[in-house]
Amino acid sequence: MESLRRLVVVVGAILISVSGVGNAQTNGQVAQLSGTLSVQKPDGSIRILSQKSDIQSGDTINTQRDSYAQVRFPDGAQITLKPNTSVKIESFNFTESEPQRDNFIFGLLKGGLRAVTGLVGKRGDPDAYKLGTATATIGIRGTTYGADDCSGAAGGQGGCVGLPPAVYVSVSDGEVVASNNAGAVSFLAGQFGQIENRDRLPRFLSSDPGLQFTPPASFIQSITGGTALNTGKSLECVVRR
């Protein structure tokens, strides 16, 4: 009987450990989706995602033409992707009782996003939350902000038409700090910035550059009204080449 009890305890511990590893690997979840969202895993495999699909560190998520997606994280952070956008989640770590271990690092590879920081961007290490772009690293703390990549090949496409090649930032609430080889500049609520390249200091814009965030009404309603597009269980499928 004692041997049986020990076996049950050992098996239980193993199951808890395995469950904990799975939870640690799942960083975010697709909360809302209108159109097509895919993920490229670190091993190169590609999957088409649906609402409730999990996002993990190392994933690169991509929206297609006319598609919008919102990913939410356990600390309350939200990232909403515009059409033709790629974002790589480099690392995410959040343990409510251990703010010193907070970490959220991700990169905007192309396109644009709108984001709201969660607890990782509001407590502990002020450098815990960072967004990498083609022309600067953007540090965010307690902020609602936007970032659009109109640099290089991205310039002249979509909302970037007519704008000089650069990364553009906008701040709705809080503060962002854009840093590159030339220095660092802080942008506050209501301000807009332009970052032309890594060797030129980020600069203020006198007005909104016009990079609008205009998802379909159904997507906005799904966020504000609690309804959902592509509802139900995760319906991921593997893209085979």
C-alpha positions in Angstrom: 0.0 0.0 0.0 2.8 2.4 0.9 4.5 1.6 -2.4 1.3 2.4 -4.2 1.0 5.8 -2.4 4.5 6.7 -3.4 3.8 5.7 -7.1 0.7 8.0 -7.1 2.7 10.9 -5.6 5.5 10.5 -8.2 3.0 10.2 -11.1 1.1 13.3 -9.9 4.3 15.3 -9.6 5.3 14.4 -13.1 1.9 15.4 -14.5 2.0 18.7 -12.6 5.5 19.3 -14.0 4.5 18.5 -17.6 1.5 20.8 -17.2 3.6 23.6 -15.9 6.0 23.3 -18.9 3.1 23.5 -21.3 1.8 26.6 -19.6 5.2 28.3 -19.6 5.5 27.8 -23.3 2.1 29.4 -24.1 2.6 33.1 -24.0 -0.4 34.6 -25.7 -3.6 33.8 -27.4 -5.5 35.0 -30.4 -8.4 37.0 -29.0 -10.0 38.4 -32.1 -9.5 37.7 -35.8 -10.9 39.0 -39.0 -9.4 37.5 -42.1 -6.3 35.2 -42.2 -3.6 34.9 -39.6 -0.7 32.5 -39.8 2.3 31.6 -37.6 5.7 30.5 -38.6 7.3 28.4 -35.9 11.0 28.4 -35.0 11.4 25.1 -37.0 10.1 26.8 -40.1 6.6 25.1 -40.1 3.6 27.3 -40.9 0.1 27.1 -39.5 -3.1 29.0 -40.2 -4.5 30.2 -36.8 -8.0 30.8 -35.5 -9.4 32.5 -32.5 -8.1 31.0 -29.3 -4.9 29.7 -30.9 -1.9 29.9 -28.7 1.1 32.0 -29.4 4.6 31.1 -28.1 8.0 32.7 -27.8 9.9 32.3 -31.1 6.7 32.5 -33.1 6.4 34.9 -36.1 2.7 35.9 -36.7 1.5 37.2 -40.0 -1.7 38.8 -41.1 -2.7 38.7 -44.8 -4.3 41.4 -47.0 -7.5 42.9 -45.4 -6.9 40.9 -42.2 -6.7 42.1 -38.6 -5.9 40.1 -35.5 -5.6 40.8 -31.8 -3.3 38.8 -29.5 -3.7 39.1 -25.7 -1.1 38.1 -23.1 -1.5 36.9 -19.5 -0.3 40.2 -18.0 -3.1 42.1 -19.8 -1.1 43.3 -22.8 -2.7 43.4 -26.2 -1.3 43.7 -29.7 -3.6 44.4 -32.6 -2.0 43.7 -36.1 -2.9 45.6 -39.2 -3.1 43.9 -42.6 0.2 42.7 -44.2 1.9 42.7 -40.8 4.6 40.4 -39.4 5.5 40.4 -35.7 8.0 38.1 -34.0 7.5 37.3 -30.3 11.1 37.0 -29.1 10.4 36.3 -25.5 7.7 36.7 -22.9 7.8 36.0 -19.2 5.3 37.0 -16.6 4.8 35.6 -13.1 2.5 37.7 -11.0 4.5 37.3 -7.8 7.9 37.8 -9.4 8.0 41.2 -11.2 11.8 41.1 -11.3 11.5 38.3 -13.9 9.2 40.2 -16.2 10.2 40.2 -19.9 8.4 41.0 -23.1 10.6 41.5 -26.2 9.1 41.4 -29.7 9.9 42.8 -33.1 7.9 44.5 -35.9 9.2 43.0 -39.1 6.8 44.7 -41.4 3.4 46.4 -41.4 1.9 48.1 -38.4 0.4 47.5 -35.0 -1.5 49.1 -32.2 -0.8 48.0 -28.6 -1.7 48.3 -25.0 0.9 47.4 -22.4 0.1 45.0 -19.5 1.7 44.6 -16.2 5.1 43.9 -17.7 5.2 47.4 -19.0 4.1 49.0 -15.8 6.1 47.4 -13.0 9.5 46.0 -12.1 12.3 46.6 -14.7 11.5 49.7 -16.9 13.5 48.0 -19.7 11.4 44.7 -19.5 9.1 45.7 -22.4 10.7 46.5 -25.7 9.6 46.6 -29.4 12.3 46.2 -32.0 11.9 47.9 -35.4 14.0 48.4 -38.5 15.3 51.8 -37.3 15.1 51.9 -33.5 14.3 49.9 -30.3 11.2 51.3 -28.7 10.9 51.1 -24.9 7.4 51.3 -23.6 6.0 51.8 -20.1 2.3 52.0 -19.2 1.4 53.0 -22.7 -1.1 52.8 -25.5 0.8 53.3 -28.7 1.2 52.5 -32.4 4.1 51.6 -34.6 4.2 51.4 -38.4 7.1 50.3 -40.6 7.2 52.3 -43.8 11.0 51.8 -44.3 12.7 50.1 -47.2 10.5 47.8 -49.3 7.5 48.5 -47.0 7.4 52.2 -48.0 4.9 53.1 -50.6 2.6 50.3 -49.8 -0.8 50.5 -48.1 -1.1 53.4 -45.7 2.6 54.3 -46.3 1.8 55.7 -49.8 3.3 59.2 -50.0 5.3 59.0 -46.8 9.1 59.1 -46.6 10.6 55.7 -45.8 10.8 55.5 -42.0 9.3 53.9 -38.9 6.5 56.0 -37.5 5.3 56.0 -33.9 2.2 57.4 -32.2 1.3 57.6 -28.5 -2.3 57.7 -27.2 -1.4 57.4 -23.5 1.8 57.2 -21.5 5.3 57.4 -23.0 7.6 55.6 -25.5 11.3 56.0 -25.8 12.8 55.4 -29.3 16.5 54.6 -29.2 19.1 54.0 -31.9 22.7 54.7 -32.7 22.1 58.4 -32.7 20.5 58.6 -29.3 17.1 58.4 -27.6 13.9 60.5 -27.8 10.8 60.3 -25.6 7.3 60.7 -27.2 4.4 61.5 -24.9 0.6 61.1 -25.3 -0.7 62.9 -28.4 2.7 63.1 -30.1 3.9 61.5 -33.3 7.5 60.5 -34.3 9.5 59.5 -37.3 12.6 57.4 -37.3 14.3 57.4 -40.7 17.2 55.0 -39.9 19.4 53.7 -37.1 22.0 56.5 -37.5 19.6 59.4 -37.4 18.0 60.7 -34.2 14.2 60.1 -34.0 12.3 63.3 -34.5 8.9 64.7 -33.7 6.3 65.3 -36.3 4.0 68.4 -36.1 0.9 66.4 -37.1 -0.5 62.9 -37.6 1.3 61.3 -40.6 -2.0 59.7 -41.5 -1.4 56.1 -40.8 -4.9 55.2 -39.9 -6.1 52.2 -38.0 -9.4 51.3 -39.7 -10.4 47.7 -39.1 -13.9 46.6 -40.3 -16.8 47.5 -38.0 -17.3 43.8 -37.2 -13.8 43.6 -35.8 -14.3 46.7 -33.6 -17.7 45.4 -32.5 -16.1 42.0 -31.5 -13.6 43.8 -29.2 -16.0 46.4 -27.7 -19.2 44.3 -27.6 -17.8 40.9 -26.5 -18.9 39.1 -29.6 -16.4 37.1 -31.6 -15.4 36.3 -35.2 -14.1 32.8 -36.0 -15.5 31.7 -32.7 -15.2 28.3 -31.1 -12.2 26.1 -30.5 -8.9 26.6 -32.1 -9.1 25.4 -35.7 -5.5 25.5 -36.7 -4.3 23.8 -39.8 -0.8 23.1 -41.0 0.4 24.6 -44.3 2.3 22.0 -46.2 4.7 23.1 -48.9 
